[in-house]
Amino acid sequence: MAEHTGRGRTAIVIGGGLAGMLAVAALRGHADTVTVVERDRYPAGPVFRKGVPQARHLHILLTGGQRALDRLLPGTVAALTGAGARSLYLPRDLVTRTPTGWQRRFDERRHPTLSVTRPVLDAVVREQALRAAAPATRVEVLEATEAVGLAGEARRVTGVKVRARTGERAAGPARVLTADLVVDASGRSSRTPRWYVELGREAPREETVDSGLAYATRMYRFPGGEPAIGVNIPGWPACPRGAAYVPVEDGNWLLTLSGVRGHHPPTDEAEFAAFSATVGDPYVHDLLDRAEPVSPVHGFRDTCNRRRHYGRPGAVPEGLLVLGDANCTFNPVYGQGMSVAALGALALRDTLDGAGGPGPGVAARAQRAICRAAEPAWMAAVGADRPYVRDPGATAGPAERLTTWYLDRLSARAAVDRVVGAAFRDVVCLTAPPSRLMSPRVLLRTVALPRRPGPPQPSPTVEGE
Ligand SMILES: Cc1cc2nc3c(=O)[nH]c(=O)nc-3n(C[C@H](O)[C@H](O)[C@H](O)COP(=O)(O)OP(=O)(O)OC[C@H]3O[C@@H](n4cnc5c(N)ncnc54)[C@H](O)[C@@H]3O)c2cc1C
């Protein structure tokens, strides 16, 4: 039998993770009742839970995501730093090793990247979202409850089929919760494509670009005093193994090692340290002598760029929206997924504000806005992964060769040049569109100035404004 989730305008959010809580923030005032259906039971404190398996790995929140988060939930970035998140300015406090040397440490202060463990980030955002919702919207969270299907028909979704979970499995009988609007925020394991078929719809078109990257992460402390900077040594085609070492809350540091297919980092503790010596620079391996491990090594393999084309005309039925990783996932090495979830939730809120709330056609309009918000990050991730996924027999066409030549030259220039570096960071931090990389000033400096290598080691000094 169907149960209505409440009186007045009702919404259900599938998944009470990051995108789910941001959906709650976006729906504030546009629904009288929001019911969040979450498969897990939330732990008492900010600790790891099974429903977010990637939470053991390094997560940074880019400037674009921070701005969207603070527009949706004012004060959340300050609450995160209050909970211990580290704010690291690029490239002053978090420095990248490029194929042509280290970035110069300009004191630019445009991009204060947030570095914090996922359990703390999720707990702070959840608290802020649930607190901000009242009194405009009543929010009910059904923990240990799994969405197992959509209710309705091909053209209109009218609710969600749920089952209670006992231990590891959905055990109770299925029941239907009805609502005017359903938001799927169930992450990378979203079953909406399968549920479409059950409703008599075609599954959405899906696009995947998979470099086969794997992660392995371990937490450390530095009893003798922590390093002055965090570092990022991404892999590149000639050395497709990478490392990132950043501080998080409580004086801990996360070291993530990564490698594409054929270069996967090991989860064995001794082999993990040995692998760190094989990335593109000895800096991280040298630091390990001073570091004391405080966790085992955890691995992660599902890192594919995958988007489902829910933004196309007719691709979502009335009453349904898809947000966060359920809509689009990215190779995590570019640090974009959470920011895109926040930008998507902001796009949802702006659409609802503009339309005066949910109504016919509004969900589809919001979905298009959510997909548009993900587009620049998708282009960046897929463009950067292209060398790892091209069929070895295939040759790039002239347009792709020219783009690759320009971006390669630009990223080398960005490491040593303030103007090009600032534009590059604006784009990778999702605060400016990719077209910024083609502005006349950036183009001229990139093409006309000679190639120069970056410093051979991270500079001990910061270069002032
Ligand atoms: C290894 C790794 C590292 C990453 N690093 C970064 C980074 O540095 N920066 C960044 O911005 N992004 C990063 N990401 C991406 C980031 O983790 C995701 O973009 C983000 O978690 C998306 O949030 P979400 O709420 O959509 O999904 P999730 O955070 O995965 O949450 C999904 C929620 O839905 C619940 N759920 C699932 N199915 C059901 C169901 N059927 N019924 C009820 N509940 C359900 C789950 O329990 C969970 O609570 C990384 C990803 C990976 C894999």
The ligand as an SDF file (V2000), in Angstrom:
LIG
                    3D

 53 58  0  0  0  0  0  0  0  0999 V2000
   38.5820    7.4480   -4.5070 C   0  0  0  0  0  0  0  0  0  0  0  0
   37.7810    8.7150   -4.6870 C   0  0  0  0  0  0  0  0  0  0  0  0
   38.3170    9.9520   -4.3470 C   0  0  0  0  0  0  0  0  0  0  0  0
   37.5880   11.1330   -4.5640 C   0  0  0  0  0  0  0  0  0  0  0  0
   38.1640   12.3280   -4.3090 N   0  0  0  0  0  0  0  0  0  0  0  0
   37.4510   13.4740   -4.5240 C   0  0  0  0  0  0  0  0  0  0  0  0
   38.0180   14.7460   -4.2740 C   0  0  0  0  0  0  0  0  0  0  0  0
   39.1810   14.8890   -3.9000 O   0  0  0  0  0  0  0  0  0  0  0  0
   37.2240   15.8440   -4.4510 N   0  0  0  0  0  0  0  0  0  0  0  0
   35.9300   15.7460   -4.8930 C   0  0  0  0  0  0  0  0  0  0  0  0
   35.2670   16.7740   -5.0470 O   0  0  0  0  0  0  0  0  0  0  0  0
   35.3830   14.5400   -5.1630 N   0  0  0  0  0  0  0  0  0  0  0  0
   36.1010   13.4170   -4.9880 C   0  0  0  0  0  0  0  0  0  0  0  0
   35.5260   12.2020   -5.2420 N   0  0  0  0  0  0  0  0  0  0  0  0
   34.1280   12.1610   -5.7020 C   0  0  0  0  0  0  0  0  0  0  0  0
   33.1660   12.2020   -4.4990 C   0  0  0  0  0  0  0  0  0  0  0  0
   33.4410   11.1290   -3.6340 O   0  0  0  0  0  0  0  0  0  0  0  0
   31.7390   12.1250   -5.0260 C   0  0  0  0  0  0  0  0  0  0  0  0
   31.5850   13.0210   -6.0980 O   0  0  0  0  0  0  0  0  0  0  0  0
   30.7020   12.4490   -3.9630 C   0  0  0  0  0  0  0  0  0  0  0  0
   30.7580   11.5430   -2.9060 O   0  0  0  0  0  0  0  0  0  0  0  0
   29.3110   12.4300   -4.5860 C   0  0  0  0  0  0  0  0  0  0  0  0
   28.3190   12.5300   -3.5850 O   0  0  0  0  0  0  0  0  0  0  0  0
   26.9600   11.7160   -3.7290 P   0  0  0  0  0  0  0  0  0  0  0  0
   26.1340   12.1420   -2.5680 O   0  0  0  0  0  0  0  0  0  0  0  0
   26.4420   11.8470   -5.1080 O   0  0  0  0  0  0  0  0  0  0  0  0
   27.3470   10.1840   -3.5380 O   0  0  0  0  0  0  0  0  0  0  0  0
   27.8510    9.4670   -2.2210 P   0  0  0  0  0  0  0  0  0  0  0  0
   28.6840   10.3740   -1.4300 O   0  0  0  0  0  0  0  0  0  0  0  0
   28.4700    8.1770   -2.6880 O   0  0  0  0  0  0  0  0  0  0  0  0
   26.5300    9.1660   -1.3780 O   0  0  0  0  0  0  0  0  0  0  0  0
   25.5260    8.2690   -1.8340 C   0  0  0  0  0  0  0  0  0  0  0  0
   24.5840    7.9850   -0.6560 C   0  0  0  0  0  0  0  0  0  0  0  0
   23.4630    7.2330   -1.1240 O   0  0  0  0  0  0  0  0  0  0  0  0
   23.2150    6.1310   -0.2540 C   0  0  0  0  0  0  0  0  0  0  0  0
   22.5530    5.1140   -1.0870 N   0  0  0  0  0  0  0  0  0  0  0  0
   23.0720    4.4460   -2.1400 C   0  0  0  0  0  0  0  0  0  0  0  0
   22.1370    3.6360   -2.6890 N   0  0  0  0  0  0  0  0  0  0  0  0
   21.0090    3.8010   -1.9590 C   0  0  0  0  0  0  0  0  0  0  0  0
   19.7020    3.2450   -2.0380 C   0  0  0  0  0  0  0  0  0  0  0  0
   19.3700    2.3610   -2.9990 N   0  0  0  0  0  0  0  0  0  0  0  0
   18.7770    3.6260   -1.1210 N   0  0  0  0  0  0  0  0  0  0  0  0
   19.0980    4.5340   -0.1440 C   0  0  0  0  0  0  0  0  0  0  0  0
   20.3190    5.0910   -0.0180 N   0  0  0  0  0  0  0  0  0  0  0  0
   21.2640    4.7320   -0.9320 C   0  0  0  0  0  0  0  0  0  0  0  0
   24.5950    5.7490    0.2530 C   0  0  0  0  0  0  0  0  0  0  0  0
   24.5180    5.0160    1.4630 O   0  0  0  0  0  0  0  0  0  0  0  0
   25.2190    7.1530    0.4490 C   0  0  0  0  0  0  0  0  0  0  0  0
   24.8660    7.6940    1.6840 O   0  0  0  0  0  0  0  0  0  0  0  0
   36.2680   11.0400   -5.0830 C   0  0  0  0  0  0  0  0  0  0  0  0
   35.7240    9.7950   -5.4260 C   0  0  0  0  0  0  0  0  0  0  0  0
   36.4820    8.6550   -5.2660 C   0  0  0  0  0  0  0  0  0  0  0  0
   35.8860    7.3390   -5.6970 C   0  0  0  0  0  0  0  0  0  0  0  0
  1  2  1  0
  2  3  1  0
  2 52  2  0
  3  4  2  0
  4  5  1  0
  4 50  1  0
  5  6  2  0
  6  7  1  0
  6 13  1  0
  7  8  2  0
  7  9  1  0
  9 10  1  0
 10 11  2  0
 10 12  1  0
 12 13  2  0
 13 14  1  0
 14 15  1  0
 14 50  1  0
 15 16  1  0
 16 17  1  0
 16 18  1  0
 18 19  1  0
 18 20  1  0
 20 21  1  0
 20 22  1  0
 22 23  1  0
 23 24  1  0
 24 25  2  0
 24 26  1  0
 24 27  1  0
 27 28  1  0
 28 29  2  0
 28 30  1  0
 28 31  1  0
 31 32  1  0
 32 33  1  0
 33 34  1  0
 33 48  1  0
 34 35  1  0
 35 36  1  0
 35 46  1  0
 36 37  1  0
 36 45  1  0
 37 38  2  0
 38 39  1  0
 39 40  1  0
 39 45  2  0
 40 41  1  0
 40 42  2  0
 42 43  1  0
 43 44  2  0
 44 45  1  0
 46 47  1  0
 46 48  1  0
 48 49  1  0
 50 51  2  0
 51 52  1  0
 52 53  1  0
M  END
$$$$
